[in-house]
Amino acid sequence: MKKLILATAVMGMMVFANSGYASPLVIDSFGRSQSGSNGATDDVLDATAVTKTNSLLNTPATTSVFESRTLSANMSAGGEGSSLSTQVAGSINKLSIASSDDVLGNAFVSWNTTAPSGVDLTNGGGNSLFRLHFISADHASLLNIIATDTSSNTLTLTNYAIPVVNSAHSFDILFSLLSGSGNLAHIASLKFDFNLNNVGTDLAFNFFETSSIPEPSVITLMGLALAGMAASRRRKA
């Protein structure tokens, strides 16, 4: 019986190791602030977004697989003295989107690379989803994703609902939800555009990545493996 338990544990580990599970690929951990001002702030009610771009290339604090990051803030409704800001604080690895209590609008963060082959968001074919690591989100919002490959083909996701998040939480978006002919293995630019359709929305993140999830059968075998190892330890005790 003991041999059977150990065999189950080993089998579960072996299947997991060969399941195609890939390592997470960090899109941006926001470890470098925007150069100069650390972001974009729109305090004028007009139709023009305020943008701020900085290069991440060849810098010791680079924490993105892309070469440059652009932030934007576009206030579409709000009273006198109101503002909408999109900021990166590299010292605490934080992207924040903050708005006054009466503000509506949109804010985006986008990344670009000039590498001929682009960025492989699938990380060798193993990753199958975007993972957004929230610090908080005090109101629901809508997310639009645009990924453009090196051949100018696009993949898009429109008005994807982002819920209220009261504490640190990871939020997954499957690649399969995107539509279009773009190739996620050769991405030249990526854009996450947040539609702030509730007044006073504040969002905060500490990093974005792509990742994978094990197949259900692999999860089951991992459970058997862990159960087998636990049973083995109990018997030795």
C-alpha positions in Angstrom: 0.0 0.0 0.0 2.9 2.3 0.9 4.4 1.7 -2.6 1.1 2.5 -4.2 0.8 5.8 -2.3 4.3 6.9 -3.3 3.7 5.8 -6.9 0.6 8.0 -7.0 2.6 11.0 -5.7 5.4 10.5 -8.3 2.9 10.1 -11.1 1.1 13.3 -10.2 4.3 15.2 -10.1 5.5 13.8 -13.4 2.3 14.6 -15.2 2.3 18.1 -13.8 5.9 18.6 -14.9 5.0 17.6 -18.5 1.6 19.3 -18.7 2.7 22.3 -20.7 2.4 24.6 -17.7 4.5 27.7 -18.5 6.0 30.3 -16.2 4.2 33.6 -15.8 5.4 36.4 -18.1 5.4 39.8 -16.5 4.1 42.4 -18.9 4.9 45.2 -16.4 5.5 45.2 -12.6 5.6 49.0 -12.6 9.0 49.2 -11.0 9.9 52.2 -13.0 8.1 55.5 -12.7 7.3 57.6 -15.8 10.3 59.9 -16.5 9.8 63.4 -15.3 6.3 63.6 -14.0 5.2 60.1 -13.0 2.1 60.0 -15.1 -0.7 61.8 -17.0 -3.3 64.1 -15.3 -6.3 65.6 -17.1 -7.9 68.5 -15.2 -9.5 70.2 -18.2 -12.9 69.0 -19.5 -12.3 68.4 -23.2 -12.0 65.7 -25.8 -8.3 65.4 -25.8 -6.5 62.8 -23.7 -3.4 63.8 -21.8 -0.6 61.3 -22.4 2.8 60.6 -21.0 5.4 58.3 -22.6 8.7 57.0 -21.3 11.3 54.6 -22.5 12.0 51.5 -20.4 14.8 50.2 -22.7 18.2 49.4 -21.2 17.5 50.8 -17.7 18.4 49.0 -14.5 14.9 49.3 -13.1 13.2 48.0 -16.2 10.4 45.6 -15.2 8.6 45.2 -18.5 9.0 42.9 -21.5 8.3 45.9 -23.8 10.5 48.9 -24.5 8.2 51.7 -23.8 5.1 52.5 -21.7 2.4 55.2 -22.4 -0.1 56.4 -19.8 -3.2 58.4 -20.7 -6.0 60.2 -18.8 -9.1 61.6 -20.6 -11.8 63.2 -18.5 -15.2 63.3 -20.2 -17.3 64.6 -17.4 -16.6 66.5 -14.1 -17.0 69.8 -12.4 -14.6 72.7 -11.9 -11.4 71.6 -10.1 -12.0 67.9 -10.9 -9.2 65.7 -12.3 -8.4 62.3 -13.6 -4.9 60.9 -13.3 -3.0 57.8 -14.4 0.2 57.4 -12.4 3.0 54.9 -11.9 5.0 54.9 -8.6 8.0 52.8 -9.2 9.2 52.9 -5.6 6.1 50.9 -4.5 5.4 49.0 -7.8 2.0 50.6 -8.3 -0.1 51.7 -11.2 -3.0 53.9 -10.1 -6.0 55.4 -11.9 -7.6 58.1 -9.6 -10.5 60.4 -10.3 -12.5 63.0 -8.4 -15.9 62.1 -7.1 -17.8 63.6 -10.1 -15.5 62.4 -12.9 -16.2 60.1 -15.8 -13.7 59.2 -18.5 -11.1 56.7 -19.6 -7.5 55.9 -18.8 -5.1 53.6 -20.5 -1.7 52.1 -20.2 0.0 50.8 -23.3 3.3 49.2 -24.2 5.3 49.0 -27.4 8.4 47.3 -28.8 10.4 47.7 -32.0 11.8 44.2 -31.8 11.3 42.5 -35.2 9.7 39.4 -33.7 7.7 41.4 -31.1 6.9 40.0 -27.6 5.7 36.5 -27.2 2.8 36.9 -24.7 2.2 33.1 -24.8 5.7 32.5 -23.4 6.5 29.7 -25.8 2.8 28.6 -26.3 2.2 27.7 -22.6 0.3 30.8 -21.4 -3.4 31.2 -22.1 -4.6 34.3 -20.1 -3.9 37.8 -19.0 -3.6 38.2 -15.2 -4.2 41.6 -13.6 -3.0 41.9 -10.0 -5.3 44.4 -8.3 -4.6 46.3 -5.1 -8.1 47.7 -5.1 -11.0 48.9 -7.3 -13.7 50.9 -5.6 -16.1 50.8 -8.5 -16.8 48.5 -11.4 -15.4 49.5 -14.7 -15.0 48.3 -18.3 -11.8 47.1 -19.9 -10.9 47.2 -23.6 -7.8 45.3 -24.8 -6.1 45.9 -28.1 -3.1 43.7 -29.0 -1.4 44.4 -32.4 1.2 42.0 -33.8 4.2 42.7 -35.9 2.1 42.3 -39.1 -0.4 45.0 -37.9 -3.1 42.4 -37.3 -5.1 42.9 -34.1 -6.9 41.0 -31.3 -9.5 42.9 -29.3 -11.7 42.6 -26.3 -14.4 45.2 -25.8 -16.2 46.3 -22.6 -15.1 43.4 -20.4 -16.5 43.9 -16.9 -14.1 44.6 -14.1 -15.6 44.1 -10.7 -15.2 45.9 -7.4 -12.1 44.7 -5.6 -11.8 45.4 -1.9 -8.4 43.8 -1.2 -5.4 42.4 -3.2 -6.8 40.0 -5.8 -5.8 38.5 -9.1 -8.2 38.8 -12.1 -7.8 36.5 -15.1 -8.9 37.1 -18.7 -8.6 34.2 -21.1 -6.8 34.8 -24.5 -9.7 32.9 -26.1 -12.1 35.8 -25.3 -10.2 38.1 -27.7 -11.3 38.3 -31.3 -9.4 39.0 -34.5 -6.4 37.7 -36.5 -3.5 38.9 -34.4 -0.8 36.6 -33.2 -0.1 36.8 -29.5 3.3 35.2 -30.0 4.5 38.3 -32.0 3.0 41.4 -30.3 4.3 44.8 -31.2 1.9 46.8 -29.0 -0.6 46.1 -26.2 -3.1 48.5 -24.7 -5.4 48.2 -21.7 -8.0 50.9 -21.8 -10.2 51.3 -18.7 -13.6 52.9 -19.2 -14.5 54.7 -16.0 -18.3 54.5 -16.3 -19.0 55.1 -12.6 -18.1 58.5 -11.2 -15.2 58.7 -8.8 -13.6 55.4 -9.9 -10.2 54.6 -8.4 -8.2 51.6 -9.5 -4.8 50.3 -8.3 -2.6 47.5 -9.6 0.9 46.1 -8.7 1.5 44.2 -11.9 0.1 42.7 -15.1 1.3 39.3 -16.5 0.3 36.5 -18.8 0.0 33.0 -17.2 -1.5 29.6 -17.7 -3.8 27.3 -15.7 -3.3 23.6 -15.4 -5.8 21.3 -17.1 -8.5 19.9 -14.7 -7.0 16.4 -15.0 -3.6 17.8 -14.0 -5.2 19.5 -11.0 -6.8 16.2 -10.0 -3.5 14.3 -10.3 -1.7 17.1 -8.3 -4.3 16.6 -5.6 -3.7 12.8 -5.6 0.1 13.5 -5.4 -0.2 15.8 -2.5 -2.6 13.4 -0.7 -0.2 10.5 -1.4 2.7 12.4 0.0 0.7 13.4 3.1 -0.4 9.8 3.7 3.2 8.7 3.4 4.4 11.2 6.0 1.6 10.1 8.4 2.7 6.5 8.0 6.3 7.3 8.7 5.2 9.2 11.8 
